[in-house]
Amino acid sequence: MERQYLNLQIPPPDTAFGLMADFEADPHPHKVSLVAGAYRDENGKPWVLPSVRKAKVQLSEASHEYLGIEGSPRFLSLAKHLIFGPLTSRLTTNFASIQTVSGTGANHLAAAFLARYLQPKRVFIPSPTWINHRSIWEMAGVEVTEYPYYSPATKEVDMEGMLAALSRAERNDVIVLQACAHNPTGVDLTKSQWVQVADLMCEKRLFTVFDSAYQGFATGDVDEDAWAVRQFTEMVLDSNTYPGLCVAQSFSKNFGLYGERVGALHLVVPLHLSAQGARGELMAIARVEYSNPPRFGPSIVETVLGGPELRAQWEADLDTMSSRIRRMRRELRQRLEKETGKDWSYVERQIGMFSYTGLGKDHVARLRDEFHVYLLPSGRLSVCGLNDGNVQYVAHAISQVMKD
């Protein structure tokens, strides 16, 4: 009898990557892709950040030797300072860092490590959230439970539902939170709401995993975008009851280094505990998965963050990207309101590269089939794909599919 694994069913293709392939094959002259989570310039082209371009010139003689399993110490130090800011000086033996294969690798490494050593009964993920959150934790063998995050009625965070769901979590359960520019909704908690969640986490002794994929890309201010992570970290450092947190940190969006797979995972535990054993275990998991992390992308990040001139240029680049996205939100809102006569103010209130439009699957299908405008079935729209040349076309197309 054939072994079962020899006759596995073919899984469905990844939705986002399938749509991007369909878009590439579409010959229509006015096609528009609003699928990919990647920044595009005013001409709809990939944009190499000027700071990154200058850094690459300085790396013309870059080494191609293996990094150690832990990754580049200098990169990890700079990454640590970027996300934790002034709190970095308080992170000593209670802290562990490891370089990862971008944010996906950081999330996966956190799940594999926590499933083995924290052994949570459940992991709570937002509804909705980045599709990989569920897949990563299911593969780690942890029961996945969704908590309400977004209210379609108010177009805001469902704070009441979120707190009610998290209050049912048990000690050492894991809560996944997005640090800023929530994917896919573009709706973030306010600072007062973050404090409410932090207080509940401390009271229930829950473990936090922050997914930080958009620091500096959301508001243009790296410190503002790290506020929630630092608030929770301070609570860990000042409390003996909060078990700790992980931060899965990606440099894909804020450096435009999508294909270089630059990331880091940081673990913080209370000051009376040591994370040095955890560092060794994280390295052991990394060793059997990929052995050594990428070198070239982190070298770019090191060069940019390691000197005042390129650091200043990078911060200006962040402002360029975040400002253009805000402008396109404003343009889309105004044109949609003119086309439909309805209130689309929530599109402008949202933040980051994604907008949760409220369009249904039928609307999205018609946009693709009749107007060659591509969105995810959830109605998530990548604002980065909009520009002055297509925003009116997109607004008109949306208005047409909503008429019936």
Buried (B, 14 or more C-beta within 10 A) or exposed (E): EEEEEEEEEEEEEEEBEEBBEBBEEBEEEEBBBBBBBBBBBEEBEEBBBBBBEBBBEBEEEEEEEEBEBBBBEBBBBBBBBBBBBEBBEBBEEBBBBBBBBBBBBBBBBBBBBBBEEBEBEBBBBBBBBBBBBBBBBEEBEBEBBBBBBBBEEEBBBBBEBBBEBBEEBEEBBBBBBBBBBBBBBBBBBEEEBBBBBBEBBBEBBBBBBBBBBBBBBBBBBBEEBBBBBBBBBBBBBEBEEBBBBBBBBBBBBBBBBBEBBBBBBBBBBBBEBBBEEBBEBBBEBBEEEEEBBBBBBBBBBBBBBBEEEBBEBBBEBBBBBBEBBBBBBEBBBBBBBEBBEEEBEBBBEBBBBBBBBEBBEEBBBBBBEEBBBBBBBBBBBBBBBBBEEBBBBBBBBBBBBBEE
